[in-house]
């Protein structure tokens, strides 16, 4: 039963349609669509993590400055989140380096990994 279900799901997986009255090249249309999706994802993250739900400014230059600072903060947040995910994947395991692979060092890395798993990134 599981095999038939996977085949039927795979049959309909990955198809979508983009309709545009401006862009004629389908690959350029798809590229722009994916770029838009990335930008929307950044703005969603900015609202959730960088105090972007309320603007609280009156001047357009102040608004630009605030958005710029929020964008930079979001870039740092995403970079740090990625580094922490990489640390979780690589720490706590022997890597072939005799200085690193000591029992005490592996134990400390496992403690750090457990702490990172229990602590929210924000």
For each residue, the residues with C-beta under 8 A, 3 or more apart:
1: 4 5
2: 5 6
3: 6 7
4: 1 7 8
5: 1 2 8 9
6: 2 3 9 10
7: 3 4 10 11
8: 4 5 11 12
9: 5 6 12 13
10: 6 7 13
11: 7 8
12: 8 9 15
13: 9 10
14:
15: 12
16:
17:
18: 26 29 30 33
19:
20: 23 29
21:
22:
23: 20 28 29 32
24:
25: 28 29
26: 18 29 30
27: 30 31
28: 23 25 31 32
29: 18 20 23 25 26 32 33
30: 18 26 27 33 34
31: 27 28 34 35
32: 23 28 29 35 36
33: 18 29 30 36 37
34: 30 31 37 38
35: 31 32 38 39
36: 32 33 39 40
37: 33 34 40 41
38: 34 35 41 42
39: 35 36 42 43
40: 36 37 43 44
41: 37 38 44 45
42: 38 39 45 46 71 74
43: 39 40 46 47 52
44: 40 41 47 48
45: 41 42 48 49 50 74 77 78
46: 42 43 49 50 52 70 71 74
47: 43 44 50 52 53
48: 44 45 52
49: 45 46 74 77 122
50: 45 46 47 70 73 74 77
51: 54 70
52: 43 46 47 48 70
53: 47
54: 51
55: 63 66
56: 66
57: 62 63 66
58: 62
59: 62 63
60: 63 64
61: 64 65
62: 57 58 59 65 66
63: 55 57 59 60 66 67
64: 60 61 67 68
65: 61 62 68 69
66: 55 56 57 62 63 69 70
67: 63 64 70 71
68: 64 65 71 72
69: 65 66 72 73
70: 46 50 51 52 66 67 73 74
71: 42 46 67 68 74 75
72: 68 69 75 76
73: 50 69 70 76 77
74: 42 45 46 49 50 70 71 77 78
75: 71 72 78 79
76: 72 73 79 80
77: 45 49 50 73 74 80 81 121 122
78: 45 74 75 81 82
79: 75 76 82 83
80: 76 77 83 84 121
81: 77 78 84 85 121
82: 78 79 85 86
83: 79 80 86 87
84: 80 81 87 88 116 121
85: 81 82 88 89
86: 82 83 89 90
87: 83 84 90 91 112 113 116
88: 84 85 91 113 116 117
89: 85 86
90: 86 87 93 95
91: 87 88 109 110 112 113
92: 106 109 110 112 113
93: 90 106 109
94: 100 101 106
95: 90 100 101
96: 101
97: 100 101
98: 101 102
99: 102
100: 94 95 97 105
101: 94 95 96 97 98 105 106
102: 98 99 105 106
103: 106 107
104: 107 108
105: 100 101 102 108 109
106: 92 93 94 101 102 103 109 110
107: 103 104 110 111
108: 104 105 111 112
109: 91 92 93 105 106 112 113
110: 91 92 106 107 113 114
111: 107 108 114 115
112: 87 91 92 108 109 115 116
113: 87 88 91 92 109 110 116 117
114: 110 111 117 118
115: 111 112 118 119
116: 84 87 88 112 113 119
117: 88 113 114
118: 114 115
119: 115 116
120:
121: 77 80 81 84
122: 49 77
